[in-house]
Amino acid sequence: MIIKGIARYYQDKGKHIITSCIEHPAVLHTCQVLEKQGFEVSYIGVDEEGKIKLEELVNAIRKDTILISIMFANNEIGTIQPIEAISEIAKKHDIIFHTDAVQACGNVPIDVQKMGIDALSLSGHKLYAPKGIGALYVRNGIEFERFMDGGHQERNKRAGTENVAGIVGLGKACELANQNLQSHTEHLKDLREHFILQVQEKIPEAKLNGARENRLPGNANFSFPSIEGEALLFKLDEKGICASSGSACTSGSTAPSHVLTAIGLPSEFAKGTLRITFGEENTKEDVDYLVAELVKIVKES
């Protein structure tokens, strides 16, 4: 809604958009549709940790660039982007800056004013709100074309009867997330570090993907050279362990993740990738059980 809306509202000013090559399909597919409609999109590369190359971003800016959309944190490998640095670049060139913060909201501190964010998207199910509800923050003065015609709901920006129960659930979830952010983050980091250190000790051939430090507190992404990711998931599922091989929104695809390809992960590792995300109710006992089963599966493969 926001990427297409901004593109169409400001197209008289320019038709060039900048994003990264590791965005969620929600952003990548939207940009691909806009390309078919006459817009030009530059896809910025990342380093081996998945951090956007700021110099490449600066060099991609043109006089007709109207929007930069870079995710706050990657959904697969957990790397957190230098949001304030990106917003400063955008502001310096009078370009609107949007961030997909679906993975970050509820997991890291976010201040849209301090960070210079013009537009931010979030989804309720990532912070224990009901599924099917989200929110869009847009700074005063930023306009976008509405995509759904009908009534005058959402300040005349999105027609349709509001999901009041979902909105209330999201509001309460945000309130609780804000109150408990520090303890929640510390709990997830503790689990993540416990898991990473055990895997590195007991399965030394495993490769950790993404930034070691500057990553989402509950995310761990490992690649194993000796097993297919789907086979690994099936065997974990038999033991009552839920995980994924990449983005949950691209499950069923046998092609290597575009994120892993972008960070230069060799093909023999890319297909044997496991993404683990820890939540509020997980414990160290859960981590120990996961590692024990993971060791067995890798040894049998």
C-alpha positions in Angstrom: 0.0 0.0 0.0 2.7 2.5 1.0 5.3 1.7 -1.6 2.8 1.8 -4.5 1.0 4.8 -2.9 4.1 6.9 -2.6 5.4 5.9 -6.1 2.1 6.9 -7.8 1.6 10.1 -5.8 5.1 11.5 -6.5 5.6 10.1 -10.0 5.6 13.5 -11.5 8.7 14.3 -9.4 10.5 11.1 -10.4 10.0 7.4 -11.1 13.1 5.9 -9.4 13.0 3.8 -6.3 15.8 2.2 -4.2 15.5 -0.9 -2.2 17.8 -3.8 -1.2 18.2 -7.2 -2.7 17.3 -9.0 0.5 13.9 -7.5 1.2 10.9 -9.6 2.0 8.8 -10.6 -1.0 6.1 -8.1 0.1 8.6 -5.4 -0.9 10.4 -7.1 -3.8 7.3 -8.2 -5.6 5.7 -4.8 -5.1 8.8 -3.2 -6.7 8.7 -5.7 -9.6 5.0 -4.7 -10.3 6.0 -1.0 -10.3 8.8 -1.8 -12.8 6.2 -3.2 -15.2 4.3 0.1 -14.8 7.3 2.3 -15.9 9.1 2.8 -12.6 12.8 2.1 -12.3 14.1 0.2 -9.2 17.7 -0.1 -8.0 18.4 -3.2 -5.8 21.3 -2.4 -3.4 23.6 -5.2 -2.5 24.7 -6.4 1.0 27.9 -7.6 2.6 28.5 -11.2 3.8 26.6 -10.4 7.1 23.6 -9.0 5.2 24.3 -5.4 6.0 23.4 -2.9 3.2 26.3 -1.3 1.4 25.8 2.4 2.2 28.3 3.6 -0.5 26.3 1.7 -3.1 23.1 3.2 -1.8 24.6 6.7 -2.1 25.9 6.0 -5.6 22.4 4.8 -6.7 20.7 8.0 -5.8 19.5 10.1 -8.8 17.7 13.4 -9.3 14.5 11.4 -10.0 14.7 9.1 -6.9 11.6 9.5 -4.8 11.7 6.6 -2.4 14.2 4.5 -0.4 12.7 1.4 1.2 15.0 -0.7 3.3 13.9 -3.3 5.9 14.7 -2.6 9.5 15.9 -6.2 10.1 16.1 -9.2 7.9 13.5 -11.9 8.4 15.8 -14.8 7.5 19.2 -14.0 8.9 18.2 -11.4 11.5 20.7 -8.7 10.5 19.7 -5.2 11.7 20.3 -2.4 9.2 21.9 1.0 10.0 18.5 2.7 9.9 19.7 6.1 11.1 22.5 6.3 8.6 20.1 5.4 5.8 17.6 8.0 6.9 20.3 10.6 7.0 21.2 9.8 3.4 17.6 10.0 2.4 17.0 13.3 4.2 20.1 14.8 2.7 18.8 14.2 -0.8 15.1 15.0 0.0 14.0 11.4 -0.5 11.2 9.7 1.4 12.4 6.8 3.6 10.2 3.8 4.3 11.2 0.8 6.4 9.6 -2.7 6.6 9.8 -3.1 10.4 7.7 -6.2 10.7 10.6 -8.3 12.2 11.9 -5.5 14.4 8.8 -4.1 16.1 8.5 -5.6 19.6 12.1 -6.9 19.5 14.2 -3.8 19.3 13.7 -0.2 20.4 12.3 2.0 17.6 11.8 5.8 17.7 10.5 7.0 14.3 11.3 10.6 15.2 14.9 10.0 16.4 15.6 7.6 13.6 14.2 9.9 10.9 11.8 7.3 9.5 9.1 8.7 7.2 7.0 5.6 6.9 7.0 2.3 8.8 5.1 -0.9 8.3 4.5 -3.5 11.1 2.5 -6.7 11.5 0.7 -7.7 14.6 1.4 -11.5 14.6 5.1 -10.8 15.1 4.5 -9.3 18.6 1.7 -11.6 19.9 -1.2 -9.7 18.5 -3.9 -11.5 16.4 -3.0 -12.5 12.8 -4.4 -10.4 10.0 -3.8 -7.0 11.6 -1.0 -4.5 11.0 -0.2 -0.8 11.2 1.3 1.8 8.9 3.0 4.9 10.3 3.3 7.8 7.9 5.0 11.1 8.9 3.0 14.3 8.7 3.5 15.8 5.2 4.1 12.6 3.4 1.3 11.8 0.9 0.4 8.6 -0.8 -2.3 7.5 -3.3 -5.0 5.3 -1.9 -5.2 1.9 -3.5 -8.7 0.8 -2.3 -11.8 2.7 -3.3 -15.0 2.8 -1.2 -15.6 4.5 2.1 -13.7 7.2 4.0 -12.1 4.9 6.7 -8.5 5.3 7.8 -8.5 9.1 7.2 -9.7 8.4 3.7 -6.5 6.4 2.9 -7.9 2.8 3.0 -11.5 2.0 2.4 -13.2 -0.8 4.2 -14.7 -1.6 7.7 -12.0 -1.7 10.3 -11.2 -4.9 12.2 -11.9 -3.4 15.6 -11.0 -6.5 17.6 -7.8 -6.9 15.7 -6.9 -3.2 16.2 -7.6 -3.4 20.0 -5.4 -6.6 20.1 -2.6 -4.9 18.3 -2.8 -1.9 20.5 -2.6 -4.0 23.7 0.2 -6.1 22.2 2.2 -3.0 21.4 1.6 -1.6 24.9 2.9 -4.9 26.5 5.8 -5.1 24.1 6.9 -1.6 25.1 6.5 -2.3 28.8 8.5 -5.5 28.6 11.0 -4.8 25.8 14.1 -4.9 27.9 13.3 -8.2 29.7 11.9 -9.7 26.6 15.0 -8.8 24.6 17.4 -10.1 27.3 15.4 -13.4 27.5 15.6 -14.0 23.7 19.3 -13.0 23.5 20.1 -15.5 26.3 18.3 -18.3 24.4 19.9 -17.3 21.1 23.4 -17.2 22.5 22.9 -20.5 24.3 21.8 -22.1 21.0 24.5 -20.6 18.8 27.4 -21.5 21.2 26.1 -25.1 21.5 25.7 -25.6 17.8 29.2 -24.2 17.1 30.7 -26.5 19.7 28.8 -29.7 18.8 28.4 -29.2 15.1 31.6 -27.3 14.1 30.9 -27.7 10.4 27.7 -25.6 10.7 27.9 -22.0 9.5 26.1 -19.1 11.2 24.5 -16.7 8.7 24.0 -13.0 9.4 25.7 -10.6 11.8 27.1 -12.1 15.0 26.2 -9.2 17.2 23.9 -6.7 15.4 21.0 -9.1 14.9 17.5 -9.7 16.1 17.5 -11.1 19.7 15.6 -14.3 18.9 17.0 -15.2 15.5 19.6 -17.8 14.7 20.3 -19.0 11.1 22.6 -21.9 10.4 23.6 -23.8 7.3 24.8 -27.4 7.3 26.7 -28.8 4.3 25.6 -32.4 4.7 21.8 -32.2 4.7 18.9 -30.7 2.7 16.9 -28.1 4.6 13.5 -29.7 3.9 14.7 -33.0 5.1 16.0 -31.4 8.3 12.7 -29.7 8.9 10.7 -32.9 8.4 12.9 -34.7 11.0 12.7 -31.8 13.5 8.9 -31.7 13.0 8.7 -35.4 13.9 10.3 -34.4 17.3 7.8 -31.6 17.8 10.1 -28.8 16.8 8.8 -26.0 14.5 11.4 -24.2 12.4 11.9 -23.1 8.8 14.5 -23.1 6.1 14.0 -19.5 5.1 11.1 -17.1 4.9 7.8 -18.6 6.0 6.2 -16.8 3.1 8.3 -18.7 0.6 8.0 -22.2 2.1 7.6 -24.9 -0.5 10.2 -23.4 -2.8 13.3 -25.6 -3.5 15.4 -22.7 -4.8 18.1 -21.3 -2.5 17.0 -18.3 -0.6 17.6 -14.9 -2.3 18.9 -13.7 1.0 21.5 -16.4 1.3 22.5 -16.0 -2.4 22.9 -12.2 -1.8 25.4 -12.7 1.1 27.4 -15.1 -1.1 26.7 -18.3 0.8 28.0 -21.3 -1.3 25.3 -23.5 -2.8 26.4 -26.6 -0.8 25.5 -24.6 2.4 22.5 -22.6 1.1 20.2 -25.6 0.6 20.9 -27.0 4.1 19.8 -23.9 6.0 17.8 -23.8 9.2 16.1 -20.7 10.6 15.3 -20.8 14.3 13.4 -18.1 16.0 12.8 -18.1 19.8 9.8 -16.6 21.5 8.6 -15.5 24.9 7.6 -18.9 26.1 10.7 -20.8 25.1 13.2 -22.0 27.7 16.8 -23.2 27.9 15.5 -26.7 28.2 13.8 -26.2 24.8 17.1 -25.1 23.4 19.0 -28.1 24.8 16.3 -30.5 23.4 16.6 -28.8 20.0 20.4 -29.0 19.9 20.4 -32.7 21.0 18.0 -33.6 18.2 19.8 -31.5 15.7 23.1 -33.2 16.5 21.4 -36.6 16.0 20.0 -35.6 12.6 23.2 -34.2 11.3 25.2 -37.3 12.4 22.7 -39.6 10.6 22.7 -37.6 7.4 
